Amino acid sequence: MVESAAMHTLSLVDVELLSQVLHLSEDEVGQALDEAVTAGLLVESGHGWAGVFSFPHPLLRESLAAEVGGSRLRGLHLRAARVLM
């Protein structure tokens, strides 16, 4: 899931947007993002109640994004485009 977040953002991860792209509940996404914070892959940004997270370093985001395969990448980009339209 963190790899998917890395594909769709320059620096911030929005729980609501990510849940729509991944077709998961906000609770499921929130739990996974909390685990990513515990692992040091993300940090809470701004107000925790707002559901916004960020990557602690751009190179970490780039490294995670590079782990997403070609067909999965196309699918994630298509779903993100549909959500944003």
Sequence and secondary structure as in RCSB ss.txt:
>XXXX:A:sequence
MVESAAMHTLSLVDVELLSQVLHLSEDEVGQALDEAVTAGLLVESGHGWAGVFSFPHPLLRESLAAEVGGSRLRG
LHLRAARVLM
>XXXX:A:secstr
 HHHHHHT SSEEEHHHHHHHHT  HHHHHHHHHHHHHTTS EE S GGGTEEE SSHHHHHHHHHTS HHHHHH
HHHHHHHHH 
